[in-house]
């Protein structure tokens, strides 16, 4: 088992290194980039929120006085804060003189690796409920070779939780045991804690609706109660230390759901039509030829009886993923520039583990025919991931304009 874990970690290191080659694809030609090492193309960051993410964790919670946009998302900040403190401690002990901002970034990356590693293992465990060990590992590797996974592992942001959170939540939910109450409560508390990493509510709405449809009223109440404990105590804590409660989710330009209340029916219906088209486009781009196994699964009539609970759960997850993106007004435009597109296309990642899971059924039933093409399949998939961001004509990364990050650290302690 330890040997397997070392392989998993090594695999994540590989995709992390590949992810750092992103600048060489000229991914966002119209946007500036943060360059921690100006003359060395490594750890470059394309998200405008990157400094806020690092500083909010490094100076948690004091930084909220300067910038409160991450006040509602402590799930990543808290572990990153502790990792940073450990690194700062050793930096002082050994007199390494590494700038604190870089240690904060390293602490954030440590948190990212931790969640990637946990998500990877849990994904394998979910698949092993249906497939053998080799198939489960292959499916998980294919999922984590997807373009969003590879893109985000080197970027200091939380977008990977679009596909990681449903995996982790589903695994924890599947391992809740009424005979092990303490363990089950801990799992529910973890689900509640992780919802504060990124407000990815599709999986939560899926679980609640699924339990209600199964007439498990008590289970629904307990689920809602325990996952609400950490968010509630955190908000009380924020209030006690003197900060106003601020929900960037609702008060930003996304207007999460609130735009529906202020829009005319005609506008809503037009956006609904556009969103449906964009939603389909995102699925084609996110999953590419791995949508084919879903079609295969749908045409196998025996599956409807054998996997009726799983089908219901997956249908709800896909439905609420669409509702989530539509409410956040992230499917409303048919055309995007490259940067806007990639920062929204991840919104269909919630059910990534479902899409890749269906390939397992195709693989196990037709192993002999497919086995000889597996290597080619992996190469094609990884090539698609690597070329997804390419913009021509190609330009040297050093010609990409720099974004100013030093202004974000003015008046902060050394």
C-alpha contacts under 8 A as a table, 3 or more apart, distances in Angstrom:
res1	aa1	res2	aa2	distance
1	X	4	X	5.03
1	X	5	X	6.33
2	X	5	X	5.06
2	X	6	X	6.33
3	X	6	X	5.17
3	X	7	X	6.48
4	X	7	X	5.10
4	X	8	X	6.32
5	X	8	X	4.97
5	X	9	X	6.21
6	X	9	X	5.10
6	X	10	X	6.13
7	X	10	X	5.02
7	X	11	X	6.13
8	X	11	X	5.11
8	X	12	X	6.38
8	X	117	X	7.27
8	X	120	X	7.59
8	X	121	X	7.97
9	X	12	X	5.15
9	X	13	X	6.28
9	X	117	X	6.73
10	X	13	X	5.01
10	X	14	X	6.32
11	X	14	X	5.10
11	X	15	X	6.52
12	X	15	X	5.24
12	X	16	X	6.05
12	X	113	X	7.84
12	X	116	X	7.73
12	X	117	X	7.55
13	X	16	X	4.94
13	X	17	X	6.26
14	X	17	X	5.20
14	X	18	X	6.32
15	X	18	X	4.89
15	X	19	X	5.91
15	X	145	X	7.42
15	X	150	X	5.81
15	X	153	X	7.58
16	X	19	X	4.95
16	X	20	X	6.46
16	X	150	X	6.86
16	X	153	X	5.72
16	X	154	X	5.82
17	X	20	X	5.25
17	X	21	X	7.01
18	X	21	X	5.33
18	X	22	X	7.41
18	X	150	X	7.32
19	X	22	X	5.56
19	X	150	X	5.42
19	X	151	X	5.46
19	X	152	X	7.54
19	X	153	X	6.74
19	X	154	X	5.81
20	X	23	X	7.22
20	X	41	X	7.89
20	X	42	X	5.80
20	X	43	X	6.07
20	X	44	X	7.34
20	X	154	X	6.23
21	X	24	X	5.64
21	X	25	X	7.51
21	X	41	X	7.93
21	X	42	X	7.62
22	X	25	X	5.62
22	X	26	X	7.48
22	X	27	X	6.86
22	X	151	X	7.42
22	X	389	X	7.68
23	X	26	X	5.56
23	X	27	X	6.43
23	X	41	X	7.30
23	X	44	X	7.31
23	X	397	X	5.62
24	X	27	X	7.78
24	X	395	X	7.98
24	X	396	X	6.86
24	X	397	X	5.67
25	X	387	X	7.53
25	X	389	X	6.07
25	X	390	X	4.59
25	X	391	X	6.55
25	X	394	X	7.29
26	X	29	X	5.94
26	X	389	X	7.24
26	X	390	X	5.94
26	X	391	X	5.59
26	X	392	X	7.72
26	X	394	X	6.38
26	X	395	X	6.41
26	X	396	X	7.70
26	X	397	X	6.68
27	X	338	X	7.47
27	X	339	X	7.74
27	X	389	X	4.86
27	X	390	X	5.72
27	X	391	X	6.11
28	X	31	X	5.55
28	X	32	X	7.99
28	X	338	X	5.95
28	X	339	X	5.49
28	X	389	X	7.99
28	X	391	X	7.75
29	X	32	X	7.93
29	X	391	X	7.52
29	X	400	X	7.14
31	X	46	X	7.89
31	X	339	X	7.44
31	X	401	X	7.40
32	X	46	X	7.16
32	X	400	X	6.53
32	X	401	X	4.80
32	X	402	X	5.18
32	X	403	X	5.12
33	X	44	X	6.75
33	X	45	X	5.79
33	X	46	X	4.87
33	X	47	X	7.68
33	X	400	X	7.13
33	X	401	X	6.40
33	X	402	X	5.03
33	X	403	X	5.05
34	X	44	X	5.72
34	X	45	X	4.98
34	X	46	X	6.31
34	X	402	X	5.80
34	X	403	X	4.99
34	X	404	X	6.91
34	X	405	X	6.76
35	X	38	X	5.13
35	X	41	X	7.74
35	X	42	X	7.99
35	X	43	X	7.38
35	X	44	X	5.01
35	X	45	X	6.75
35	X	402	X	6.46
35	X	403	X	7.47
36	X	42	X	7.90
36	X	43	X	6.82
36	X	44	X	6.46
37	X	40	X	5.22
37	X	41	X	7.04
37	X	42	X	7.04
37	X	43	X	7.89
37	X	44	X	7.93
38	X	41	X	7.39
39	X	398	X	7.40
41	X	44	X	6.68
41	X	397	X	7.42
41	X	398	X	7.79
43	X	154	X	6.64
43	X	155	X	7.56
44	X	155	X	7.82
45	X	50	X	6.95
45	X	155	X	5.90
45	X	156	X	7.11
46	X	50	X	7.87
46	X	155	X	7.59
47	X	50	X	5.64
47	X	155	X	7.68
47	X	156	X	7.88
47	X	157	X	7.50
48	X	51	X	7.48
49	X	52	X	5.31
49	X	53	X	6.19
49	X	157	X	7.39
50	X	53	X	5.10
50	X	54	X	6.39
50	X	155	X	7.97
50	X	156	X	5.58
50	X	157	X	6.34
51	X	54	X	5.23
51	X	55	X	5.99
51	X	405	X	6.70
51	X	408	X	6.84
52	X	55	X	5.21
52	X	56	X	5.71
52	X	67	X	7.52
52	X	69	X	7.89
52	X	70	X	7.54
52	X	408	X	7.89
53	X	56	X	5.31
53	X	57	X	6.42
53	X	70	X	7.22
53	X	77	X	7.66
53	X	156	X	6.97
53	X	157	X	6.72
54	X	57	X	5.40
54	X	58	X	5.98
54	X	101	X	7.58
54	X	104	X	5.92
54	X	105	X	5.77
54	X	108	X	6.73
54	X	156	X	7.47
55	X	58	X	4.94
55	X	59	X	5.73
55	X	60	X	7.64
55	X	63	X	6.67
55	X	101	X	7.69
55	X	104	X	7.34
56	X	59	X	5.57
56	X	60	X	5.34
56	X	61	X	6.79
56	X	62	X	7.88
56	X	63	X	5.44
56	X	64	X	6.86
56	X	70	X	6.78
56	X	77	X	6.65
57	X	60	X	4.91
57	X	61	X	7.50
57	X	76	X	7.71
57	X	77	X	4.31
57	X	78	X	6.52
57	X	80	X	5.81
57	X	81	X	4.92
57	X	104	X	7.29
57	X	108	X	7.54
58	X	77	X	7.89
58	X	80	X	7.31
58	X	81	X	5.28
58	X	84	X	6.52
58	X	101	X	7.73
58	X	104	X	5.24
59	X	62	X	5.57
59	X	63	X	5.37
59	X	81	X	7.43
60	X	63	X	5.97
60	X	64	X	7.55
60	X	77	X	7.07
60	X	78	X	7.38
60	X	81	X	6.62
61	X	64	X	5.89
61	X	71	X	7.97
62	X	65	X	5.97
62	X	66	X	7.90
63	X	66	X	5.36
63	X	67	X	6.13
63	X	68	X	7.36
64	X	67	X	4.77
64	X	68	X	4.22
64	X	69	X	7.58
64	X	70	X	7.52
64	X	71	X	6.28
64	X	243	X	7.81
65	X	68	X	6.48
65	X	243	X	7.51
67	X	70	X	7.75
68	X	71	X	5.07
68	X	246	X	7.23
69	X	72	X	7.48
69	X	246	X	7.77
69	X	247	X	7.82
69	X	248	X	5.67
70	X	73	X	5.27
70	X	74	X	7.24
70	X	248	X	7.46
71	X	74	X	6.63
71	X	245	X	7.85
71	X	246	X	6.80
71	X	247	X	7.64
72	X	196	X	6.82
72	X	245	X	7.95
72	X	246	X	6.81
72	X	247	X	5.97
72	X	248	X	7.24
73	X	76	X	7.00
73	X	77	X	7.28
73	X	196	X	4.76
73	X	197	X	5.12
73	X	198	X	6.34
73	X	199	X	7.93
74	X	77	X	4.83
74	X	78	X	5.79
74	X	196	X	5.88
74	X	197	X	6.16
75	X	78	X	6.01
75	X	79	X	7.39
75	X	193	X	6.11
75	X	194	X	5.61
75	X	195	X	7.34
75	X	196	X	4.85
75	X	197	X	4.05
75	X	198	X	7.75
76	X	79	X	6.03
76	X	80	X	6.20
76	X	108	X	7.79
76	X	111	X	7.06
76	X	158	X	7.67
76	X	196	X	7.85
76	X	197	X	5.20
77	X	80	X	5.08
77	X	81	X	5.88
77	X	108	X	7.72
77	X	197	X	8.00
78	X	81	X	5.06
78	X	82	X	6.54
79	X	82	X	5.19
79	X	83	X	6.21
79	X	111	X	6.28
80	X	83	X	5.07
80	X	84	X	6.00
80	X	104	X	7.53
80	X	107	X	4.95
80	X	108	X	4.70
80	X	109	X	7.86
80	X	110	X	7.15
80	X	111	X	5.55
81	X	84	X	5.13
81	X	85	X	6.22
81	X	104	X	7.54
81	X	107	X	6.88
81	X	108	X	7.74
82	X	85	X	5.00
82	X	86	X	6.32
82	X	107	X	7.60
83	X	86	X	5.21
83	X	87	X	6.36
83	X	107	X	4.68
83	X	108	X	7.49
83	X	110	X	6.95
83	X	111	X	7.47
84	X	87	X	5.08
84	X	88	X	6.04
84	X	103	X	5.83
84	X	104	X	5.13
84	X	105	X	7.92
84	X	106	X	7.00
84	X	107	X	4.35
84	X	108	X	7.45
85	X	88	X	5.01
85	X	89	X	6.07
86	X	89	X	5.09
86	X	90	X	6.49
87	X	90	X	5.30
87	X	91	X	6.03
87	X	103	X	6.26
87	X	107	X	7.28
88	X	91	X	4.87
88	X	92	X	6.21
88	X	100	X	7.06
88	X	103	X	6.58
89	X	92	X	5.33
89	X	93	X	6.22
90	X	93	X	4.88
90	X	94	X	6.01
91	X	94	X	5.54
91	X	95	X	5.70
91	X	96	X	5.17
91	X	97	X	6.54
91	X	98	X	6.76
92	X	95	X	4.92
92	X	96	X	6.75
92	X	97	X	7.35
98	X	102	X	7.01
98	X	103	X	7.14
99	X	102	X	5.56
99	X	103	X	6.69
100	X	103	X	4.98
100	X	104	X	6.15
100	X	414	X	7.01
101	X	104	X	4.99
101	X	105	X	6.33
102	X	105	X	4.98
102	X	106	X	6.15
103	X	106	X	4.91
103	X	107	X	6.08
104	X	107	X	5.01
104	X	108	X	6.24
105	X	108	X	5.03
105	X	109	X	6.18
105	X	156	X	7.51
106	X	109	X	5.00
106	X	110	X	6.09
107	X	110	X	5.01
107	X	111	X	6.44
108	X	111	X	5.17
108	X	112	X	6.35
108	X	156	X	6.97
109	X	112	X	4.86
109	X	113	X	6.14
109	X	154	X	7.58
109	X	156	X	6.96
110	X	113	X	5.14
110	X	114	X	6.15
111	X	114	X	5.01
111	X	115	X	6.31
112	X	115	X	5.27
112	X	116	X	6.11
112	X	153	X	7.02
113	X	116	X	5.01
113	X	117	X	5.94
113	X	153	X	7.57
114	X	117	X	5.18
114	X	118	X	6.15
115	X	118	X	5.06
115	X	119	X	5.88
115	X	164	X	7.75
116	X	119	X	5.09
116	X	120	X	5.98
116	X	153	X	7.94
116	X	164	X	7.38
117	X	120	X	5.11
117	X	121	X	6.35
118	X	121	X	5.33
118	X	122	X	6.14
118	X	168	X	7.76
119	X	122	X	5.14
119	X	123	X	5.95
119	X	164	X	5.78
119	X	165	X	7.94
119	X	167	X	6.41
119	X	168	X	5.84
120	X	123	X	5.22
120	X	124	X	6.49
120	X	140	X	6.76
120	X	144	X	7.75
121	X	124	X	5.27
121	X	125	X	6.38
122	X	125	X	4.95
122	X	126	X	6.23
122	X	167	X	6.91
122	X	168	X	6.36
122	X	171	X	6.12
123	X	126	X	5.17
123	X	127	X	6.36
123	X	140	X	6.27
123	X	167	X	6.06
123	X	168	X	7.61
123	X	171	X	7.50
123	X	353	X	7.29
124	X	127	X	5.18
124	X	128	X	6.13
124	X	133	X	7.92
124	X	136	X	5.29
124	X	137	X	5.78
124	X	139	X	7.91
124	X	140	X	6.00
125	X	128	X	5.05
125	X	129	X	6.84
125	X	136	X	7.69
125	X	171	X	7.62
126	X	129	X	5.60
126	X	130	X	7.71
126	X	171	X	6.19
127	X	130	X	5.53
127	X	131	X	5.88
127	X	136	X	5.07
127	X	139	X	7.93
127	X	357	X	6.86
128	X	131	X	4.92
128	X	132	X	5.77
128	X	133	X	6.02
128	X	136	X	5.68
131	X	135	X	6.13
131	X	136	X	6.03
131	X	360	X	6.93
131	X	364	X	7.82
132	X	135	X	5.54
132	X	136	X	6.17
133	X	136	X	5.11
133	X	137	X	6.23
134	X	137	X	5.27
134	X	138	X	6.22
135	X	138	X	5.07
135	X	139	X	6.14
135	X	360	X	6.53
135	X	363	X	7.86
135	X	364	X	7.76
136	X	139	X	5.25
136	X	140	X	6.24
136	X	360	X	7.60
137	X	140	X	5.16
137	X	141	X	6.12
138	X	141	X	5.11
138	X	142	X	6.20
139	X	142	X	5.16
139	X	143	X	6.25
139	X	356	X	6.03
139	X	357	X	6.57
139	X	359	X	7.45
139	X	360	X	6.85
140	X	143	X	5.03
140	X	144	X	6.21
140	X	353	X	7.91
140	X	356	X	7.76
141	X	144	X	5.17
141	X	145	X	6.08
142	X	145	X	5.06
142	X	146	X	6.67
142	X	356	X	7.45
142	X	378	X	7.21
142	X	381	X	7.84
143	X	146	X	5.46
143	X	149	X	7.87
143	X	352	X	7.02
143	X	353	X	6.95
143	X	356	X	6.33
144	X	149	X	5.48
144	X	150	X	7.05
145	X	149	X	6.45
145	X	150	X	6.17
145	X	381	X	7.64
145	X	382	X	6.22
145	X	385	X	7.21
146	X	149	X	5.44
146	X	150	X	6.27
146	X	286	X	7.61
146	X	287	X	7.80
146	X	381	X	7.62
146	X	382	X	7.30
146	X	385	X	5.93
147	X	150	X	5.18
147	X	151	X	5.86
147	X	286	X	7.36
147	X	384	X	7.82
147	X	385	X	4.43
147	X	386	X	7.13
147	X	388	X	7.16
148	X	151	X	5.02
148	X	152	X	5.99
148	X	160	X	7.08
148	X	286	X	7.77
148	X	346	X	6.46
149	X	152	X	5.47
149	X	153	X	6.23
149	X	160	X	6.33
150	X	153	X	5.70
150	X	154	X	7.76
150	X	385	X	7.67
151	X	154	X	6.66
151	X	155	X	7.05
152	X	155	X	4.91
152	X	156	X	7.67
152	X	157	X	7.36
152	X	158	X	7.91
152	X	159	X	6.83
152	X	160	X	5.95
153	X	160	X	7.58
157	X	160	X	7.93
158	X	161	X	5.86
158	X	197	X	7.12
158	X	198	X	6.73
159	X	162	X	5.78
159	X	198	X	7.72
159	X	346	X	7.52
160	X	163	X	5.89
160	X	164	X	6.11
161	X	164	X	4.51
161	X	165	X	4.99
161	X	166	X	7.94
161	X	197	X	7.60
161	X	198	X	6.66
161	X	200	X	7.69
162	X	165	X	6.19
162	X	166	X	7.37
162	X	198	X	7.89
162	X	200	X	6.52
162	X	346	X	6.97
162	X	347	X	6.73
162	X	348	X	7.89
162	X	349	X	5.60
162	X	350	X	5.38
163	X	166	X	5.98
163	X	167	X	6.76
163	X	349	X	4.84
163	X	350	X	4.68
163	X	351	X	6.90
163	X	352	X	6.23
163	X	353	X	7.61
164	X	167	X	5.22
164	X	168	X	6.21
164	X	350	X	7.81
165	X	168	X	5.15
165	X	169	X	5.88
165	X	194	X	7.34
165	X	195	X	7.86
165	X	200	X	7.55
165	X	350	X	7.81
166	X	169	X	5.07
166	X	170	X	5.82
166	X	203	X	5.75
166	X	350	X	5.99
166	X	351	X	7.30
167	X	170	X	5.28
167	X	171	X	6.16
167	X	353	X	6.77
168	X	171	X	5.22
168	X	172	X	6.20
169	X	172	X	5.20
169	X	173	X	6.04
169	X	191	X	5.96
169	X	203	X	7.70
170	X	173	X	5.06
170	X	174	X	6.09
171	X	174	X	5.18
171	X	175	X	6.38
172	X	175	X	5.19
172	X	176	X	6.48
172	X	187	X	5.80
172	X	188	X	7.60
172	X	191	X	7.74
173	X	176	X	5.38
173	X	187	X	7.50
173	X	188	X	7.74
175	X	184	X	7.66
176	X	180	X	7.66
176	X	183	X	7.42
176	X	184	X	4.81
176	X	187	X	7.24
177	X	180	X	5.25
177	X	181	X	6.87
177	X	183	X	7.83
177	X	184	X	6.08
178	X	181	X	5.76
178	X	184	X	7.29
180	X	183	X	5.59
180	X	184	X	6.17
181	X	184	X	5.04
181	X	185	X	6.05
182	X	185	X	5.19
182	X	186	X	6.25
183	X	186	X	5.15
183	X	187	X	6.30
184	X	187	X	5.10
184	X	188	X	6.33
185	X	188	X	5.10
185	X	189	X	6.15
185	X	226	X	7.04
186	X	189	X	5.03
186	X	190	X	6.19
187	X	190	X	5.09
187	X	191	X	6.37
188	X	191	X	5.04
188	X	192	X	6.31
188	X	223	X	6.81
188	X	226	X	5.81
188	X	227	X	5.53
189	X	192	X	4.99
189	X	193	X	6.13
189	X	226	X	5.79
189	X	227	X	5.32
189	X	228	X	8.00
189	X	229	X	7.06
189	X	230	X	6.90
190	X	193	X	4.93
190	X	194	X	6.10
190	X	227	X	7.56
191	X	194	X	5.23
191	X	195	X	6.34
191	X	227	X	6.01
192	X	195	X	5.36
192	X	196	X	7.25
192	X	226	X	7.10
192	X	227	X	3.76
192	X	228	X	5.88
192	X	229	X	7.02
192	X	230	X	6.09
192	X	231	X	6.85
193	X	196	X	5.73
193	X	197	X	7.54
193	X	227	X	7.29
193	X	230	X	5.72
193	X	231	X	6.85
194	X	197	X	5.22
194	X	198	X	7.50
195	X	198	X	5.86
195	X	199	X	5.59
195	X	200	X	6.62
195	X	201	X	7.57
196	X	199	X	6.11
196	X	231	X	7.00
200	X	203	X	7.13
200	X	204	X	7.91
201	X	204	X	5.09
201	X	205	X	6.12
201	X	324	X	7.21
202	X	205	X	5.23
202	X	206	X	6.06
202	X	317	X	6.31
202	X	320	X	4.94
202	X	321	X	5.17
202	X	323	X	7.90
202	X	324	X	6.17
202	X	350	X	7.51
203	X	206	X	4.90
203	X	207	X	6.23
203	X	317	X	6.06
203	X	320	X	7.56
203	X	321	X	7.88
203	X	350	X	7.46
204	X	207	X	5.23
204	X	208	X	6.26
205	X	208	X	5.17
205	X	209	X	5.98
205	X	320	X	6.89
206	X	209	X	5.27
206	X	210	X	5.94
206	X	313	X	6.85
206	X	316	X	5.42
206	X	317	X	5.35
206	X	320	X	6.70
207	X	210	X	5.06
207	X	211	X	6.12
207	X	313	X	7.68
208	X	211	X	5.27
208	X	212	X	6.21
208	X	220	X	5.94
208	X	223	X	7.89
208	X	224	X	7.87
209	X	212	X	5.06
209	X	213	X	6.09
209	X	316	X	7.80
210	X	213	X	5.16
210	X	214	X	6.24
210	X	312	X	7.63
210	X	313	X	6.45
210	X	316	X	7.60
211	X	214	X	5.04
211	X	215	X	6.21
211	X	216	X	5.21
211	X	217	X	7.11
211	X	219	X	7.09
211	X	220	X	5.89
212	X	215	X	4.78
212	X	216	X	5.66
212	X	217	X	6.14
212	X	220	X	6.72
213	X	216	X	7.61
216	X	219	X	5.37
216	X	220	X	6.17
217	X	220	X	5.06
217	X	221	X	6.26
218	X	221	X	5.17
218	X	222	X	6.21
219	X	222	X	5.13
219	X	223	X	5.97
220	X	223	X	5.13
220	X	224	X	6.21
221	X	224	X	5.24
221	X	225	X	6.03
222	X	225	X	5.00
222	X	226	X	6.08
223	X	226	X	5.57
223	X	227	X	6.17
224	X	227	X	5.53
224	X	228	X	6.16
225	X	228	X	5.35
225	X	229	X	6.69
226	X	229	X	5.40
227	X	230	X	6.93
227	X	231	X	7.83
228	X	231	X	5.56
228	X	232	X	6.05
229	X	232	X	5.32
229	X	233	X	6.19
230	X	233	X	5.18
230	X	234	X	5.95
231	X	234	X	5.10
231	X	235	X	6.22
232	X	235	X	5.23
232	X	236	X	6.31
233	X	236	X	5.02
233	X	237	X	6.08
234	X	237	X	4.94
234	X	238	X	6.16
235	X	238	X	5.05
235	X	239	X	6.22
235	X	245	X	7.01
236	X	239	X	5.12
236	X	240	X	6.15
237	X	240	X	5.06
237	X	241	X	6.35
238	X	241	X	5.45
238	X	242	X	6.60
238	X	243	X	5.61
238	X	244	X	7.39
238	X	245	X	7.07
239	X	242	X	5.31
239	X	243	X	5.37
239	X	244	X	6.22
239	X	245	X	6.76
240	X	243	X	7.51
247	X	250	X	5.67
247	X	251	X	6.21
248	X	251	X	4.96
248	X	252	X	5.34
249	X	252	X	5.94
249	X	254	X	7.01
249	X	255	X	6.97
249	X	256	X	6.13
250	X	254	X	6.97
250	X	255	X	4.91
250	X	256	X	5.06
250	X	257	X	7.81
250	X	258	X	7.37
251	X	254	X	7.64
251	X	255	X	6.05
252	X	255	X	5.89
254	X	328	X	5.37
254	X	329	X	5.99
254	X	330	X	7.58
255	X	258	X	5.34
255	X	259	X	5.76
255	X	328	X	6.46
255	X	329	X	7.53
256	X	259	X	7.10
256	X	327	X	5.59
256	X	328	X	4.39
256	X	329	X	7.13
257	X	260	X	5.68
257	X	261	X	7.51
257	X	327	X	4.49
257	X	328	X	6.03
257	X	329	X	7.82
258	X	261	X	5.41
258	X	262	X	6.94
258	X	327	X	7.96
259	X	262	X	5.29
259	X	263	X	6.07
259	X	327	X	7.93
260	X	263	X	5.34
260	X	268	X	6.90
260	X	327	X	7.49
263	X	267	X	6.31
263	X	268	X	6.54
264	X	267	X	5.32
264	X	268	X	6.37
265	X	268	X	5.05
265	X	269	X	6.15
266	X	269	X	5.25
266	X	270	X	6.23
267	X	270	X	5.17
267	X	271	X	6.14
268	X	271	X	5.14
268	X	272	X	5.99
269	X	272	X	4.86
269	X	273	X	6.27
270	X	273	X	5.24
270	X	274	X	6.31
271	X	274	X	5.01
271	X	275	X	5.76
271	X	331	X	7.92
271	X	332	X	5.38
271	X	333	X	7.97
272	X	275	X	4.99
272	X	276	X	6.15
272	X	326	X	7.45
272	X	332	X	7.53
273	X	276	X	5.23
273	X	277	X	6.58
274	X	277	X	5.25
274	X	278	X	6.23
274	X	331	X	7.14
274	X	332	X	5.90
274	X	333	X	6.70
274	X	334	X	6.44
275	X	278	X	5.03
275	X	279	X	5.80
275	X	326	X	6.61
275	X	330	X	8.00
275	X	331	X	4.44
275	X	332	X	5.11
275	X	333	X	7.25
275	X	334	X	7.83
276	X	279	X	5.00
276	X	280	X	6.32
276	X	331	X	7.64
277	X	280	X	5.27
277	X	281	X	6.31
277	X	334	X	7.67
278	X	281	X	4.89
278	X	282	X	6.06
278	X	331	X	5.79
278	X	332	X	7.64
278	X	333	X	7.46
278	X	334	X	6.06
279	X	282	X	5.13
279	X	283	X	6.34
279	X	322	X	7.19
279	X	331	X	6.52
279	X	348	X	7.51
280	X	283	X	5.11
280	X	284	X	6.36
281	X	284	X	5.16
281	X	285	X	6.28
282	X	285	X	5.11
282	X	286	X	5.84
282	X	345	X	5.32
282	X	346	X	7.78
282	X	348	X	6.75
283	X	286	X	5.09
283	X	287	X	5.84
283	X	288	X	7.45
283	X	348	X	6.44
284	X	287	X	5.64
284	X	288	X	5.00
284	X	289	X	7.88
284	X	291	X	7.56
285	X	288	X	5.42
285	X	345	X	7.86
286	X	345	X	7.13
286	X	346	X	7.30
286	X	348	X	7.49
286	X	349	X	7.52
287	X	290	X	5.35
287	X	291	X	6.07
287	X	352	X	7.93
287	X	355	X	7.77
288	X	291	X	6.34
289	X	292	X	5.76
290	X	293	X	6.11
290	X	294	X	7.69
290	X	355	X	6.97
290	X	356	X	6.72
290	X	359	X	7.21
291	X	294	X	5.45
291	X	295	X	6.91
291	X	355	X	6.76
292	X	295	X	5.22
292	X	296	X	6.42
293	X	296	X	4.87
293	X	297	X	6.06
293	X	355	X	7.71
293	X	358	X	5.60
293	X	359	X	5.02
293	X	361	X	7.92
293	X	362	X	6.30
294	X	297	X	4.98
294	X	298	X	6.16
294	X	355	X	6.61
294	X	358	X	5.78
294	X	359	X	7.39
295	X	298	X	5.13
295	X	299	X	6.45
296	X	299	X	5.41
296	X	300	X	6.67
296	X	362	X	7.26
297	X	300	X	5.37
297	X	303	X	7.27
297	X	358	X	6.63
297	X	361	X	7.41
297	X	362	X	7.60
298	X	301	X	7.15
298	X	303	X	7.75
300	X	303	X	5.78
300	X	304	X	7.84
301	X	304	X	5.80
301	X	305	X	7.91
302	X	305	X	5.95
302	X	306	X	6.42
303	X	306	X	5.00
303	X	307	X	5.46
303	X	308	X	7.34
304	X	307	X	5.64
304	X	308	X	5.22
304	X	311	X	7.39
305	X	308	X	5.30
307	X	310	X	5.25
307	X	311	X	6.04
308	X	311	X	5.07
308	X	312	X	6.17
309	X	312	X	5.19
309	X	313	X	6.23
310	X	313	X	5.08
310	X	314	X	6.07
311	X	314	X	5.12
311	X	315	X	5.97
312	X	315	X	5.16
312	X	316	X	6.21
313	X	316	X	5.26
313	X	317	X	6.24
314	X	317	X	4.98
314	X	318	X	6.20
314	X	351	X	7.46
314	X	354	X	7.02
315	X	318	X	5.25
315	X	319	X	6.13
316	X	319	X	5.03
316	X	320	X	6.03
317	X	320	X	5.26
317	X	321	X	5.97
317	X	350	X	7.51
317	X	351	X	6.67
318	X	321	X	5.08
318	X	322	X	6.40
318	X	350	X	7.75
318	X	351	X	6.54
319	X	322	X	5.31
319	X	323	X	6.34
320	X	323	X	4.75
320	X	324	X	5.84
321	X	324	X	5.04
321	X	325	X	6.33
321	X	347	X	7.50
321	X	348	X	6.53
321	X	350	X	6.60
322	X	325	X	5.30
322	X	326	X	6.01
322	X	348	X	7.52
323	X	326	X	5.05
323	X	327	X	5.91
324	X	327	X	5.24
324	X	328	X	6.23
325	X	328	X	5.06
325	X	329	X	6.22
325	X	330	X	5.32
325	X	331	X	6.25
325	X	347	X	6.39
326	X	329	X	4.97
326	X	330	X	5.98
326	X	331	X	5.74
326	X	332	X	7.25
327	X	330	X	7.66
329	X	332	X	5.67
330	X	333	X	7.69
330	X	344	X	6.41
331	X	334	X	7.70
331	X	344	X	7.89
333	X	336	X	7.14
336	X	339	X	7.79
336	X	340	X	5.73
336	X	341	X	5.35
337	X	340	X	5.47
337	X	341	X	6.11
338	X	341	X	5.22
338	X	342	X	6.36
339	X	342	X	5.49
339	X	343	X	6.27
340	X	343	X	5.21
340	X	344	X	6.37
341	X	344	X	5.31
341	X	345	X	5.87
342	X	345	X	5.24
342	X	346	X	6.92
343	X	346	X	6.65
344	X	347	X	5.71
345	X	348	X	6.63
346	X	349	X	5.41
347	X	350	X	7.16
348	X	351	X	6.97
348	X	352	X	7.70
349	X	352	X	5.08
350	X	353	X	7.81
351	X	354	X	5.14
351	X	355	X	6.48
352	X	355	X	5.18
352	X	356	X	6.27
353	X	356	X	5.39
353	X	357	X	5.79
354	X	357	X	4.87
354	X	358	X	6.41
355	X	358	X	5.52
355	X	359	X	7.20
356	X	359	X	5.35
356	X	360	X	7.24
357	X	360	X	5.37
357	X	361	X	7.47
358	X	361	X	5.48
358	X	362	X	6.89
359	X	362	X	5.12
359	X	363	X	5.97
360	X	363	X	4.91
360	X	364	X	6.01
361	X	364	X	5.42
361	X	365	X	6.22
362	X	365	X	5.42
362	X	366	X	6.07
362	X	367	X	7.89
363	X	366	X	5.30
363	X	367	X	5.09
363	X	370	X	6.71
364	X	367	X	5.16
366	X	369	X	5.58
366	X	370	X	6.12
367	X	370	X	5.19
367	X	371	X	5.43
368	X	371	X	5.47
368	X	372	X	7.46
369	X	372	X	6.78
369	X	373	X	7.90
370	X	373	X	5.39
370	X	374	X	6.35
371	X	374	X	5.25
372	X	375	X	7.29
373	X	376	X	5.29
373	X	377	X	6.08
374	X	377	X	4.90
374	X	378	X	6.20
375	X	378	X	5.23
375	X	379	X	6.25
376	X	379	X	5.06
376	X	380	X	6.07
377	X	380	X	5.16
377	X	381	X	6.09
378	X	381	X	5.11
378	X	382	X	6.02
379	X	382	X	5.22
379	X	383	X	5.91
380	X	383	X	5.03
380	X	384	X	6.11
381	X	384	X	5.10
381	X	385	X	6.32
382	X	385	X	4.95
382	X	386	X	6.19
383	X	386	X	5.07
383	X	387	X	6.06
384	X	387	X	5.24
384	X	388	X	5.82
385	X	388	X	5.34
386	X	389	X	7.03
387	X	390	X	5.32
390	X	394	X	7.99
391	X	394	X	6.39
392	X	395	X	7.97
395	X	399	X	6.87
395	X	400	X	7.98
396	X	399	X	5.66
396	X	400	X	7.48
397	X	400	X	5.36
398	X	401	X	7.86
404	X	407	X	6.61
405	X	408	X	5.53
405	X	409	X	7.47
406	X	409	X	5.57
406	X	410	X	7.06
407	X	410	X	5.57
409	X	412	X	5.57
